[in-house]
């Protein structure tokens, strides 16, 4: 594989979109270290690798027959090394460090944390992950298609992803509050048109059951429930993006516009910030942050409750100016 510049990169043991997106940065770092590479990617989200010039084969885990994908996973397990790379954690692989102790003891970029057992001696590639961002691409045909599909949208807009879209587990800790996101939209919709993306089941801003008619804002367009590539295209066109930490905060980092991220105390925000990330967090952070827990250990979740609406509004207005 090395002779032909091939590298096999996979992420199939998790449903995390953001963790799978990390593959794009790993491939870019490999190309910086080794020169041009031809990556064979094996994942549950092949849509993330469409039109990527470094990807020569985009394997879809979901559509692959069960026997074939089991054999492929087993082969990848035993061939893992500098040419066969797992992005993320595999608890059952000997030598892989336990996830939480590794994260808590490591202050580097999140992208480097996704390669806990990459072969030593590859420091140039690992160092590249301190500066490289996730990468997303659209072909000329795709751009023409989306330009026509979204021709009715205003020429300038901002994107908002209001929640982490989780009901339990650690992702719940990432959420701010929907009513506060609504207040930000209400305060700023005169300055920009907001497009709300995300799952179709997420609360619709300005029309949520807990919101009053006073929150209604003509400057918000419901774009929830779109296919993944459609939402990514809107991120590429956005004037700015406002979200909580998660897949969208990482995907938007692939483009030039600022990404305003309301951080909870679950992560150390410094490990998740890119050049175009505007970090919004409690000032000061509570002593329990970062916690890396699955449930808040405090009577009150200070890390998000202590972020006032006005702080986020000011950050949005500053970027719009």
Secondary structure, 3 states (H helix, E strand, C coil): CCCCCEEEEEECCCCCHHHHHHHHHHHHHHHHHHCCCEEEEEECCHHHHCCCCCEEEEEECCCCCHHHHHHHHHHHHHHCCCCEEECCCCCCCCCCCCHHHHHHCCCCCHHHHCCCCCCCCCHHHHHHCCCCCCCCCCCHHHHHHHHHHCCCCCCCCEEEECCCCCCCCHHHHHCCCHHHHHHHHHHHCCCCCEEECCCCCCCCCCCCCCCCHHHCCCCEEECCCCCHHHHHHHHHHCCEEEEECCHHHHHHHHCCCEEEEECCCCCCHHHCCCCCEEEECCCCCCCCCCCCCCCCCCCCCHHHHCCCHHHHHHHHHHHHC
